[in-house]
Amino acid sequence: MTTQNKTTLLLAILSLIFLSACQNKKFKDHDFTAYFGGEIQNPTSQYVILFKDNLAIDSILLDEKNRFFKKYDSLAPGMYTFKNEPEYQHIYFDKNDSLMLSLNARYFDQTLVFGGRGDLKNNFLIDLYLKNNNDRTNLFKDYDKKHTAFRRILDSIYKDKKDFYNQRKEAIQWNEDFDMYARAFVNYNHYVRLELYPYIHNKRTGVEIAQQLPKDYYNYRNLIDLNDEKLISFQPFTSYLTAMLNNIVYEQCLDDTINYDLALHCNIEKLKQADKLFQSSKIKNMVLNNIAFMYMLEDQNLLNNQAFLNEYFKLSTDKSNHNEIVKISENAQALKPGSNFPDEIFTDIDGNKKSLKSLTNKQTVIYFWSTKSISHLESAHKKAIEYQQKFPNTNFLSVNIDDDFISWKKALANYNFDKNLEFHNTNYKNSKDKWVITKIHRTIILNADGTIKNAFANLFDADFDKNLQ
């Protein structure tokens, strides 16, 4: 019996136990008891964290068999998010649901299955999520096409999703609250692609098509309630808000001829547009915070940052996030070109401690990886080896960011990498903050004297080699 079949069988048995227990109990109208449990193979964290509207409401420790179980005496029906760091997915609890999940954290979404009372709705969401990811991959080449051809393909995909939604709705007979999320999933992923089309088409073909689109192209925007706070933490909705705002500003920045930094201008314009578009203070602040967070990682110009922050503070009423944004800004400012890079202690393959400064006797590239993302591990090393051959006078230091030193060594044993260039960062949580690392693709380039050349590079950028010349 395969591991997957064993897991499916275990889930079925546990779900039956759950269901029989629940069926023997008659729930009263005022009883909101609910159950949440399951098993996670190859967990990336020992905790399952449950969120409601972006706020963590519970942290559940996995046992020695990587299983968990929790009874809630009162759990309000609605959409939640569960996370096994760093991955997450949505989960919907109806009144008195008893949800069991099974997944392999190495293939998080592809292996996620629900059992127990309420499983059908949640399995529908996962099916829809996977279908959407597959469509997104297959659709990318079609952004090259002219509008009529692209729209024909996109509308066909949209129709398939609506047909799937209607079939499952009729079969499962879910309630109106869940139906709001189901419809939002189908609609907003469609709307995102409509927003992305002008920008991606221009990037891929060099043809500016925004002004050639039909006058009714954006009519779907009239159907959208931008201030629906029930969707504030629902990924399809938040993704749409980002895509729409970027598209609005992109159109305004097309022919921009101002003589100061374009990124500053366009991001301040995003803040102003968000202030106009959103009446809900919760949603407005969420969008403003996202814009500020991303901009602080893009521009390390002191004057530009201050100008941006002045506008952000003027519009944002969420004081709780102001300090975090300022901290990111200050840390990013400390990483300006020419500044001394904050030192860190790494561990080599033999367990010896090495300071970063001792390893930077010539131009040095630092890139990061984790065993939680094998595809990135392999592609990042492949890129580094290619650039090492092209720039032999540059060091390429590979830094693993996992908690477990032993697992790191075992992972390296599967590859023929130069072990003299492989290091483990046991203090990653600290360096993550002071180096302002938010994505594993982040790459840092240092001069031979240890000063910063570019602390915000990306090994996978098409013109990355320009940083090394």
VONUNU-886069 format. One record per residue (C-alpha): residue number from 1; residue in one letter; y, z, x. Coordinates in steps of 0.25 Angstrom, whole numbers, plus 2048, in hexadecimal, padded with zeros to 3 digits. Each point is the difference from the previous one (the first is absolute). Example, Ala and Ser with C-alpha at 12.3 -4.5 7.8 and 13.67 -1.06 7.14 Angstrom:
VONUNU-886069
[1 "A" [7EE 81F 831]]
[2 "S" [80E 7FE 806]]
//
This chain:
VONUNU-886069
[1 "M" [800 800 800]]
[2 "T" [80E 7FC 806]]
[3 "T" [80B 80A 802]]
[4 "Q" [808 7FA 7F5]]
[5 "N" [7F4 801 7F6]]
[6 "K" [7FE 80E 804]]
[7 "T" [80F 803 7FD]]
[8 "T" [7FF 7F9 7F3]]
[9 "L" [7F4 808 7FC]]
[10 "L" [807 80D 804]]
[11 "L" [80C 7FC 7F8]]
[12 "A" [7F8 7FD 7F4]]
[13 "I" [7F8 80D 801]]
[14 "L" [80D 809 802]]
[15 "S" [807 7F8 7F5]]
[16 "L" [7F4 803 7F6]]
[17 "I" [801 80F 803]]
[18 "F" [80F 7FF 7FE]]
[19 "L" [7FE 7F9 7F3]]
[20 "S" [7F5 809 7FA]]
[21 "A" [808 80C 804]]
[22 "C" [80D 7FA 7F9]]
[23 "Q" [7F8 7FB 7F4]]
[24 "N" [7FA 80E 7FD]]
[25 "K" [80F 805 800]]
[26 "K" [809 7FE 7F4]]
[27 "F" [80E 7FE 805]]
[28 "K" [80B 806 7F7]]
[29 "D" [80D 7F9 7FE]]
[30 "H" [808 80A 809]]
[31 "D" [7F5 7FF 80A]]
[32 "F" [804 7F7 80C]]
[33 "T" [7F4 804 809]]
[34 "A" [7FD 7F5 80A]]
[35 "Y" [7F6 7FE 80C]]
[36 "F" [802 7F8 80D]]
[37 "G" [7F6 7FE 80B]]
[38 "G" [7F8 7F6 808]]
[39 "E" [7FB 7FC 80E]]
[40 "I" [807 7F9 80B]]
[41 "Q" [7F8 7FA 80B]]
[42 "N" [806 7FF 80E]]
[43 "P" [80D 808 7FB]]
[44 "T" [80C 7FE 808]]
[45 "S" [805 80E 7FC]]
[46 "Q" [7F9 80D 7FC]]
[47 "Y" [809 801 7F3]]
[48 "V" [801 7F8 7F3]]
[49 "I" [80F 802 7FC]]
[50 "L" [804 7FE 7F1]]
[51 "F" [80E 7FB 7FD]]
[52 "K" [808 7FF 7F3]]
[53 "D" [80D 7F8 801]]
[54 "N" [800 800 80F]]
[55 "L" [7FE 80F 801]]
[56 "A" [7F4 807 805]]
[57 "I" [7FA 809 7F6]]
[58 "D" [7F2 803 806]]
[59 "S" [7F9 7FF 80E]]
[60 "I" [7F1 801 7FF]]
[61 "L" [7F7 802 80C]]
[62 "L" [7F4 7F8 802]]
[63 "D" [7F3 808 802]]
[64 "E" [7F6 7FE 80C]]
[65 "K" [7FA 7F4 7F8]]
[66 "N" [80E 7FA 7FE]]
[67 "R" [800 803 7F1]]
[68 "F" [80A 807 7F8]]
[69 "F" [801 805 7F2]]
[70 "K" [80C 807 7F8]]
[71 "K" [801 805 7F2]]
[72 "Y" [80E 800 7FA]]
[73 "D" [803 809 7F4]]
[74 "S" [80B 7F8 7FC]]
[75 "L" [803 7F2 805]]
[76 "A" [80A 7F7 7F9]]
[77 "P" [7FB 7F2 7FC]]
[78 "G" [807 7F5 808]]
[79 "M" [800 7F8 80D]]
[80 "Y" [7FD 808 80D]]
[81 "T" [7FE 7FB 80E]]
[82 "F" [7F5 806 809]]
[83 "K" [800 7FF 810]]
[84 "N" [7F7 801 80B]]
[85 "E" [80A 7FE 80B]]
[86 "P" [805 7F6 803]]
[87 "E" [7FA 7F8 7F4]]
[88 "Y" [803 802 7F1]]
[89 "Q" [7FD 7FB 7F2]]
[90 "H" [804 802 7F2]]
[91 "I" [7F8 808 7F7]]
[92 "Y" [802 802 7F1]]
[93 "F" [7FC 80D 7F9]]
[94 "D" [7FF 800 7F1]]
[95 "K" [7FF 80D 7F8]]
[96 "N" [7F3 808 805]]
[97 "D" [7FB 7F5 809]]
[98 "S" [7F6 803 80B]]
[99 "L" [801 7F6 80B]]
[100 "M" [7F7 7FE 80B]]
[101 "L" [803 7F6 80C]]
[102 "S" [7F8 7FB 80B]]
[103 "L" [805 7F8 80B]]
[104 "N" [7FF 7FC 80F]]
[105 "A" [80D 803 807]]
[106 "R" [7FE 7F5 80A]]
[107 "Y" [801 7F6 7F4]]
[108 "F" [808 809 7F7]]
[109 "D" [803 7F7 7F4]]
[110 "Q" [7F4 7F6 801]]
[111 "T" [7F6 80C 7FE]]
[112 "L" [808 809 7F7]]
[113 "V" [7F8 802 7F3]]
[114 "F" [802 80A 7F5]]
[115 "G" [7F6 807 7F7]]
[116 "G" [801 80B 7F5]]
[117 "R" [809 801 7F4]]
[118 "G" [80B 7F6 802]]
[119 "D" [7FA 7F7 80A]]
[120 "L" [801 7F3 7F8]]
[121 "K" [80F 800 801]]
[122 "N" [801 804 80E]]
[123 "N" [7F5 7F5 804]]
[124 "F" [809 7F6 7F9]]
[125 "L" [80C 804 808]]
[126 "I" [7F8 7FE 80D]]
[127 "D" [7FA 7F3 7FC]]
[128 "L" [80E 7FB 7FD]]
[129 "Y" [805 805 80D]]
[130 "L" [7F5 7F9 808]]
[131 "K" [803 7F3 7F8]]
[132 "N" [80E 801 802]]
[133 "N" [7FE 801 80F]]
[134 "N" [7F7 7F4 801]]
[135 "D" [80A 7F8 7F8]]
[136 "R" [80B 804 809]]
[137 "T" [7F8 7FB 80C]]
[138 "N" [7FC 7F3 7FA]]
[139 "L" [80E 7FE 7FB]]
[140 "F" [808 801 80D]]
[141 "K" [7FE 7F1 804]]
[142 "D" [805 7FC 7F2]]
[143 "Y" [80E 806 803]]
[144 "D" [802 7F3 807]]
[145 "K" [7FF 7F8 7F4]]
[146 "K" [80C 7FB 7F7]]
[147 "H" [804 809 7F5]]
[148 "T" [7F9 7F8 7F5]]
[149 "A" [7F2 800 807]]
[150 "F" [802 80F 805]]
[151 "R" [803 804 7F1]]
[152 "R" [7F4 7F9 7FB]]
[153 "I" [7F7 807 809]]
[154 "L" [807 80E 7FE]]
[155 "D" [7FF 7FE 7F1]]
[156 "S" [7F1 7FD 801]]
[157 "I" [7FE 80D 808]]
[158 "Y" [808 808 7F6]]
[159 "K" [7F8 7FA 7F4]]
[160 "D" [7F3 804 806]]
[161 "K" [805 80F 803]]
[162 "K" [805 801 7F1]]
[163 "D" [7F3 7FB 7FB]]
[164 "F" [7F9 80A 808]]
[165 "Y" [809 80B 7FC]]
[166 "N" [7FE 7FC 7F1]]
[167 "Q" [7F1 800 801]]
[168 "R" [7FF 80D 807]]
[169 "K" [80B 806 7F6]]
[170 "E" [7F7 7FC 7F4]]
[171 "A" [7F3 805 807]]
[172 "I" [805 80D 804]]
[173 "Q" [80A 803 7F5]]
[174 "W" [80A 808 809]]
[175 "N" [80C 807 7FB]]
[176 "E" [80F 7FC 800]]
[177 "D" [804 808 80C]]
[178 "F" [7F5 7FA 809]]
[179 "D" [803 7F2 7FA]]
[180 "M" [80F 801 805]]
[181 "Y" [7FA 801 80E]]
[182 "A" [7F6 7F5 7FE]]
[183 "R" [80A 7F7 7FB]]
[184 "A" [80A 804 80B]]
[185 "F" [7F5 7FD 80B]]
[186 "V" [7FE 7F2 7FA]]
[187 "N" [80F 7FC 7FE]]
[188 "Y" [807 806 80C]]
[189 "N" [7F6 7FA 80A]]
[190 "H" [803 7F3 7FA]]
[191 "Y" [80F 803 800]]
[192 "V" [800 804 80F]]
[193 "R" [7FB 7F2 803]]
[194 "L" [80B 7F9 7F9]]
[195 "E" [80A 808 807]]
[196 "L" [7F9 7FD 80E]]
[197 "Y" [7FF 7F1 7FE]]
[198 "P" [80E 7FC 804]]
[199 "Y" [800 809 80D]]
[200 "I" [7F2 7FC 804]]
[201 "H" [801 7F1 7FD]]
[202 "N" [80D 800 809]]
[203 "K" [7F9 808 80B]]
[204 "R" [7F3 7F7 800]]
[205 "T" [807 7F2 7FE]]
[206 "G" [80E 802 804]]
[207 "V" [805 7FA 7F3]]
[208 "E" [80A 809 7F8]]
[209 "I" [7FB 7FF 7F2]]
[210 "A" [807 80B 7F9]]
[211 "Q" [80C 7F8 7FA]]
[212 "Q" [7F6 7F5 7FB]]
[213 "L" [7F8 80A 7F7]]
[214 "P" [801 7FE 7F1]]
[215 "K" [80B 807 7F9]]
[216 "D" [7F5 808 7F8]]
[217 "Y" [7F8 804 80D]]
[218 "Y" [804 80F 7FF]]
[219 "N" [7FF 801 7F1]]
[220 "Y" [7F5 80A 802]]
[221 "R" [80A 80A 805]]
[222 "N" [805 802 7F2]]
[223 "L" [7F2 806 7FC]]
[224 "I" [801 80B 80B]]
[225 "D" [804 80E 7FE]]
[226 "L" [805 804 80D]]
[227 "N" [802 80E 7FC]]
[228 "D" [7F2 803 7FC]]
[229 "E" [7FD 80E 807]]
[230 "K" [7F2 800 7FB]]
[231 "L" [7FD 7F5 80B]]
[232 "I" [808 806 80B]]
[233 "S" [7F4 802 809]]
[234 "F" [7F8 7F4 7FB]]
[235 "Q" [7FE 7F7 80B]]
[236 "P" [801 7F2 7F9]]
[237 "F" [80E 805 7FA]]
[238 "T" [806 805 80D]]
[239 "S" [7FB 7F4 807]]
[240 "Y" [807 7F7 7F6]]
[241 "L" [80D 808 801]]
[242 "T" [800 7FE 80F]]
[243 "A" [7FD 7F1 7FF]]
[244 "M" [80B 7FE 7F5]]
[245 "L" [80B 807 808]]
[246 "N" [7FC 7F9 80D]]
[247 "N" [801 7F3 7F8]]
[248 "I" [80D 803 7FA]]
[249 "V" [806 803 80D]]
[250 "Y" [7F9 7F5 807]]
[251 "E" [807 7F6 7F7]]
[252 "Q" [80E 806 803]]
[253 "C" [7FD 800 80F]]
[254 "L" [7FC 7F2 801]]
[255 "D" [80E 7FA 803]]
[256 "D" [805 80D 806]]
[257 "T" [80A 7FD 80B]]
[258 "I" [806 80E 803]]
[259 "N" [802 803 80E]]
[260 "Y" [7F9 80E 800]]
[261 "D" [7F2 804 800]]
[262 "L" [7F8 7F8 7F5]]
[263 "A" [7F6 80B 7FF]]
[264 "L" [80A 80A 7FD]]
[265 "H" [807 7F8 7F6]]
[266 "C" [7F4 7FC 7F8]]
[267 "N" [7FA 80E 800]]
[268 "I" [80E 806 7FB]]
[269 "E" [7FF 7F5 7F6]]
[270 "K" [7F2 805 7FC]]
[271 "L" [806 80E 7FE]]
[272 "K" [80B 7FB 7F7]]
[273 "Q" [7F7 7F7 7F8]]
[274 "A" [7F6 80C 7FE]]
[275 "D" [80C 809 7FB]]
[276 "K" [803 7F5 7F6]]
[277 "L" [7F2 7FD 7FB]]
[278 "F" [7FA 80E 7FE]]
[279 "Q" [805 80A 7F6]]
[280 "S" [7F5 809 802]]
[281 "S" [804 80A 80B]]
[282 "K" [7F1 802 804]]
[283 "I" [7FE 7F1 802]]
[284 "K" [80D 7FD 806]]
[285 "N" [7FE 80B 80A]]
[286 "M" [7F2 7FC 803]]
[287 "V" [805 7F1 803]]
[288 "L" [80C 805 808]]
[289 "N" [7F7 809 809]]
[290 "N" [7F6 7F4 802]]
[291 "I" [80C 7F7 804]]
[292 "A" [805 80B 80A]]
[293 "F" [7F3 803 806]]
[294 "M" [7FD 7F1 803]]
[295 "Y" [80E 7FE 805]]
[296 "M" [800 80B 80A]]
[297 "L" [7F4 7FA 807]]
[298 "E" [806 7F2 801]]
[299 "D" [80E 803 806]]
[300 "Q" [803 809 80B]]
[301 "N" [80F 7FD 801]]
[302 "L" [807 80D 7FF]]
[303 "L" [80D 7FB 7F9]]
[304 "N" [7F7 7F8 7F6]]
[305 "N" [7F7 80C 7FD]]
[306 "Q" [80C 808 7FD]]
[307 "A" [806 7F6 7F7]]
[308 "F" [7F3 7FE 7F9]]
[309 "L" [7FE 80F 7FE]]
[310 "N" [80E 802 7FB]]
[311 "E" [7FD 7F7 7F4]]
[312 "Y" [7F2 806 7FE]]
[313 "F" [806 80E 7FF]]
[314 "K" [80A 7FB 7F6]]
[315 "L" [7F6 7FA 7F7]]
[316 "S" [7F4 809 801]]
[317 "T" [7FF 80D 7F9]]
[318 "D" [7F3 804 805]]
[319 "K" [805 80B 80A]]
[320 "S" [7F2 804 804]]
[321 "N" [7FD 7F3 807]]
[322 "H" [80D 7FF 807]]
[323 "N" [7FC 809 80C]]
[324 "E" [7F3 7F8 802]]
[325 "I" [808 7F2 800]]
[326 "V" [80A 807 80A]]
[327 "K" [7F5 805 809]]
[328 "I" [7F9 7F2 800]]
[329 "S" [80E 7FA 804]]
[330 "E" [802 80A 80B]]
[331 "N" [7F2 7FE 806]]
[332 "A" [802 7F1 7FF]]
[333 "Q" [80D 801 807]]
[334 "A" [7FA 807 80B]]
[335 "L" [7F7 7F4 802]]
[336 "K" [80B 7F6 803]]
[337 "P" [7FE 7F6 80C]]
[338 "G" [804 807 80D]]
[339 "S" [7FD 80E 7FB]]
[340 "N" [7F5 808 807]]
[341 "F" [7F3 800 7F8]]
[342 "P" [7FB 80E 7FB]]
[343 "D" [7F4 803 809]]
[344 "E" [7F2 803 7FB]]
[345 "I" [7F3 805 805]]
[346 "F" [7F4 7F7 7FE]]
[347 "T" [7F1 802 804]]
[348 "D" [7F8 7F5 807]]
[349 "I" [7F2 7FD 7FE]]
[350 "D" [7FB 80B 80A]]
[351 "G" [808 80A 7F9]]
[352 "N" [80B 801 80A]]
[353 "K" [80E 803 7FB]]
[354 "K" [80B 7F5 804]]
[355 "S" [80F 800 7FD]]
[356 "L" [805 7F3 7FB]]
[357 "K" [80B 800 80B]]
[358 "S" [7F5 800 80A]]
[359 "L" [7FA 7F3 7FA]]
[360 "T" [80D 7F8 7FF]]
[361 "N" [802 7FB 80E]]
[362 "K" [803 7F2 7FB]]
[363 "Q" [804 7FA 7F3]]
[364 "T" [7F7 806 7F6]]
[365 "V" [7FB 7FD 7F2]]
[366 "I" [7FA 80B 7F7]]
[367 "Y" [7F8 7FC 7F4]]
[368 "F" [7F8 809 7F6]]
[369 "W" [7F3 7FF 7F9]]
[370 "S" [7F6 808 7F8]]
[371 "T" [7F2 800 7FD]]
[372 "K" [804 800 7F1]]
[373 "S" [804 7F1 802]]
[374 "I" [7F6 7F9 808]]
[375 "S" [806 7F2 7FD]]
[376 "H" [80D 805 806]]
[377 "L" [7F9 806 80B]]
[378 "E" [7FA 7F3 804]]
[379 "S" [80C 7F7 7FD]]
[380 "A" [80A 809 808]]
[381 "H" [7F7 801 80C]]
[382 "K" [7FE 7F1 800]]
[383 "K" [80F 7FD 7FF]]
[384 "A" [803 80A 80B]]
[385 "I" [7F5 7F9 809]]
[386 "E" [807 7F3 7FE]]
[387 "Y" [80E 805 803]]
[388 "Q" [7FA 808 80C]]
[389 "Q" [7FB 7F2 806]]
[390 "K" [80E 7FA 7FD]]
[391 "F" [808 80C 806]]
[392 "P" [7F7 806 80B]]
[393 "N" [80C 809 805]]
[394 "T" [800 807 7F2]]
[395 "N" [7F8 80C 7FD]]
[396 "F" [7F9 800 7F2]]
[397 "L" [7FC 80E 7FC]]
[398 "S" [7F7 802 7F4]]
[399 "V" [802 80D 7F9]]
[400 "N" [7F6 805 7F6]]
[401 "I" [806 809 7F5]]
[402 "D" [7F3 806 7FA]]
[403 "D" [7FE 810 800]]
[404 "D" [7F3 7FF 806]]
[405 "F" [7FF 7FE 80F]]
[406 "I" [7F0 7FE 800]]
[407 "S" [801 7F5 7F4]]
[408 "W" [80A 7F9 809]]
[409 "K" [7F7 7FF 80C]]
[410 "K" [7F4 7FC 7F7]]
[411 "A" [809 7F5 7FA]]
[412 "L" [804 7FB 80E]]
[413 "A" [7F1 7FF 804]]
[414 "N" [7FF 7F4 7F7]]
[415 "Y" [80A 7F8 807]]
[416 "N" [802 7FB 80E]]
[417 "F" [80F 804 801]]
[418 "D" [806 804 80D]]
[419 "K" [7FE 80F 7FF]]
[420 "N" [80B 803 80A]]
[421 "L" [80A 7FB 7F5]]
[422 "E" [7FA 808 7F5]]
[423 "F" [806 80E 7FC]]
[424 "H" [7FF 80A 7F5]]
[425 "N" [80C 806 7FA]]
[426 "T" [7FB 80E 7FB]]
[427 "N" [80F 804 7FC]]
[428 "Y" [802 7F4 7F8]]
[429 "K" [806 807 7F4]]
[430 "N" [80B 805 809]]
[431 "S" [803 7F3 807]]
[432 "K" [7FF 7F9 7F2]]
[433 "D" [80D 807 7FC]]
[434 "K" [808 7FF 80D]]
[435 "W" [7FB 7F1 802]]
[436 "V" [803 7FD 7F2]]
[437 "I" [7F2 7F9 7FE]]
[438 "T" [7FE 7FD 7F1]]
[439 "K" [7F6 7F4 802]]
[440 "I" [7F4 7FE 809]]
[441 "H" [806 7F2 804]]
[442 "R" [80C 807 807]]
[443 "T" [801 7FC 80F]]
[444 "I" [809 807 80B]]
[445 "I" [805 7F8 80C]]
[446 "L" [805 808 80C]]
[447 "N" [807 7FC 80D]]
[448 "A" [7FA 803 80D]]
[449 "D" [809 80C 802]]
[450 "G" [7FB 806 7F3]]
[451 "T" [80C 7FC 7F7]]
[452 "I" [7FF 7F9 7F3]]
[453 "K" [800 7F1 7FF]]
[454 "N" [7FC 7FF 7F2]]
[455 "A" [7FA 80C 7F8]]
[456 "F" [7FE 7F8 7F3]]
[457 "A" [7F8 7F4 804]]
[458 "N" [7F4 7FA 7F9]]
[459 "L" [7F4 7FB 809]]
[460 "F" [7FD 7F6 7F5]]
[461 "D" [80E 7FA 7FF]]
[462 "A" [800 7F1 803]]
[463 "D" [80B 802 80A]]
[464 "F" [7FB 80D 806]]
[465 "D" [7FF 7FA 80E]]
[466 "K" [80F 7FE 800]]
[467 "N" [801 80F 802]]
[468 "L" [7F8 7FF 80D]]
[469 "Q" [808 7F6 807]]
//
